[in-house]
Amino acid sequence: MERYIQAFVDGYSGYARYLVHEIANPGWHNYFYALVGLSLAVWGLELLFPWRRDQPVLRQDFFLDLFYLFFNFFLFSLVGYNAVSNVGVLIVSDALAQLGIRNLVAINIQSWSVWAQLFTLFIVRDFVQWNVHRLLHRVPWMWTFHKVHHSVEQMGFAAHLRYHWMETVIYRVFEYIPLAMIGFGISDFFVVHLFTLAVGHFNHANINLPLGPLRYLFNSPQMHLWHHAEVMPDDHPTGINYGITLSIWDYLFGTAHEPYVDSHLKLGFPGLDTFPRTLTGQLGLSLQPTSQPHEPKTTSLETADLPATNTGVAHTRFGPLRARTASAG
């Protein structure tokens, strides 16, 4: 027990020192100022080249999203997540040791070049996150938390990090074993974090960013806006376009849906008008009953065919659209 207590204390105090150091020491290799700089840059592009020109500069919930931006990227770990996760990893390691398992590594990539390791980390992590994102839409108690992210009604870059703190826990739990199994040994993967942060900001930004053929590989604002739409295809009532950074997973597994470009899709989910609007109300969702499925409403809107990809995915035709179910996103 003393080891666990010490791990908790070290995790809490260590992260507090790290955060103070980040803020007090600006530099090119600094997560805090990378977040600030990247956010200002994307916001500047929104102001110069707005996709929805009628959307206010300080859109609905802009300042709420700014708080989430810093809370989820930095403050949540200071509140205790880093300390608790350190204890969790130690408990799992001890439990596996009791079973005679002292090494989870199945493919040791530490002998590879740094760039090969970073690329492998990016691909494995993005695929795991795609699968977790699908679960957030399909499992009712997970959807309860994920609704915070889908409560955005006017999309902008800062909405990228509007999510309930429980999502961080869920993602990290599912990421731990796959990354441990490839023996990921690089402690410094700043470039991967920065790249995924940039793509996430752009995907939520009020910017028209046509990617051409690259849309079959990378997510985009146009594709991701459909993910946030209130109305879902009949064939995919629980959600579409789950890709975090890469869209290729959606094309490979048949969940891609971008029938046409529409900058003014109605965003949200059924029941959004009764969803908590305040920070305390949203962060306290874990104290509320789990969402239950309900009968979706339908519309007569028809969608167009999706083009085939170079991966051999056939044309996919979606039927009439309908509102997402309570376990969708």
Long-range contacts (C-beta under 8 A, 24 or more apart in sequence): 3-90, 4-87, 4-90, 4-91, 7-83, 7-86, 7-87, 7-90, 8-83, 8-84, 8-86, 8-87, 9-83, 10-83, 10-86, 11-82, 11-83, 11-84, 11-85, 11-86, 11-87, 12-78, 12-80, 12-82, 12-83, 14-82, 15-77, 15-78, 15-82, 15-83, 16-78, 19-74, 19-77, 19-78, 29-190, 31-73, 31-74, 31-190, 31-193, 32-74, 34-190, 34-194, 34-197, 35-69, 35-70, 35-73, 35-74, 35-197, 38-194, 38-197, 38-198, 38-201, 39-69, 39-157, 39-158, 39-201, 42-157, 42-198, 42-201, 42-202, 42-205, 42-207, 43-156, 43-157, 43-158, 45-205, 45-207, 46-156, 46-157, 46-205, 46-206, 46-207, 49-207, 49-208, 50-206, 50-207, 51-206, 51-207, 51-208, 51-221, 51-263, 52-155, 52-206, 52-263, 52-264, 55-154, 55-156, 55-206, 56-154, 59-154, 59-156, 59-206, 60-153, 60-154, 61-152, 61-153, 61-154, 61-159, 61-162, 62-156, 62-158, 64-162, 64-279, 65-152, 65-156, 65-158, 65-159, 65-161, 65-162, 66-158, 67-279, 68-158, 68-161, 68-162, 68-163, 69-158, 69-160, 69-161, 69-162, 71-165, 72-161, 72-163, 72-165, 72-168, 73-161, 76-165, 76-168, 81-165, 81-168, 81-169, 85-172, 89-176, 92-176, 104-177, 104-180, 104-181, 105-180, 105-181, 105-182, 105-183, 106-181, 106-182, 107-181, 107-182, 107-183, 108-182, 108-183, 109-182, 109-183, 109-184, 109-185, 110-183, 110-184, 110-185, 114-186, 117-184, 117-185, 117-186, 118-186, 118-189, 118-191, 118-192, 120-182, 120-184, 121-179, 121-182, 121-184, 121-186, 121-189, 121-192, 122-192, 122-195, 122-196, 122-245, 124-178, 124-179, 124-182, 125-175, 125-178, 125-179, 125-192, 126-196, 126-243, 126-244, 126-245, 126-246, 126-249, 127-249, 128-174, 128-175, 128-178, 129-171, 129-175, 129-244, 130-242, 130-243, 130-244, 130-246, 130-249, 130-250, 131-174, 132-170, 132-171, 132-174, 132-175, 133-242, 133-243, 133-244, 133-329, 134-239, 134-242, 134-255, 135-170, 136-167, 136-170, 136-329, 137-238, 137-239, 137-242, 137-327, 137-328, 137-329, 138-238, 138-239, 138-327, 138-328, 139-327, 140-290, 140-291, 140-292, 140-293, 140-326, 140-327, 141-290, 141-291, 142-170, 143-291, 143-326, 143-327, 143-328, 143-329, 144-285, 144-288, 144-290, 144-291, 145-170, 145-285, 145-286, 146-329, 147-269, 147-275, 147-285, 147-291, 147-329, 148-282, 148-285, 149-329, 150-228, 150-267, 150-268, 150-269, 150-329, 151-268, 151-269, 151-272, 151-275, 151-282, 152-228, 152-267, 152-268, 153-267, 153-268, 153-272, 154-267, 155-204, 155-205, 155-206, 155-221, 155-225, 155-228, 155-267, 156-204, 156-205, 156-206, 157-201, 157-202, 157-204, 157-205, 157-206, 158-204, 159-204, 160-200, 160-201, 160-203, 160-204, 161-200, 164-282, 164-283, 164-285, 164-286, 165-283, 166-285, 166-286, 195-245, 196-244, 196-245, 199-245, 200-244, 200-245, 208-261, 208-263, 213-310, 215-247, 215-258, 216-247, 216-248, 216-251, 216-309, 216-310, 216-311, 217-246, 217-247, 217-248, 218-245, 218-246, 218-247, 219-243, 219-244, 219-245, 219-246, 219-247, 220-247, 222-258, 222-261, 223-247, 223-256, 223-258, 225-262, 225-263, 225-265, 225-267, 226-257, 226-258, 226-265, 227-329, 228-265, 228-267, 228-268, 229-265, 229-266, 229-267, 230-265, 230-266, 230-267, 230-268, 230-269, 230-270, 230-272, 230-323, 230-324, 231-265, 231-266, 231-299, 231-301, 231-321, 231-322, 231-323, 231-324, 232-296, 232-321, 232-322, 232-323, 232-324, 232-325, 232-328, 233-257, 233-303, 233-318, 233-319, 233-321, 233-322, 234-298, 234-318, 234-319, 234-320, 234-321, 234-322, 235-318, 235-319, 236-318, 237-296, 237-322, 237-324, 237-325, 237-328, 238-324, 238-325, 238-327, 238-328, 238-329, 239-324, 239-328, 239-329, 248-311, 251-309, 251-311, 251-313, 252-311, 252-313, 254-313, 254-316, 256-306, 256-313, 256-316, 257-303, 257-306, 257-316, 257-318, 258-306, 259-303, 259-304, 259-305, 259-306, 259-318, 260-303, 260-304, 269-323, 269-324, 269-326, 269-328, 269-329, 270-294, 270-296, 270-297, 270-323, 270-324, 270-326, 271-326, 291-326, 291-327, 292-326, 293-325, 293-326, 293-327, 294-325, 294-326, 296-322, 296-323, 296-324, 296-325, 297-322, 297-323, 298-322, 298-323, 299-323
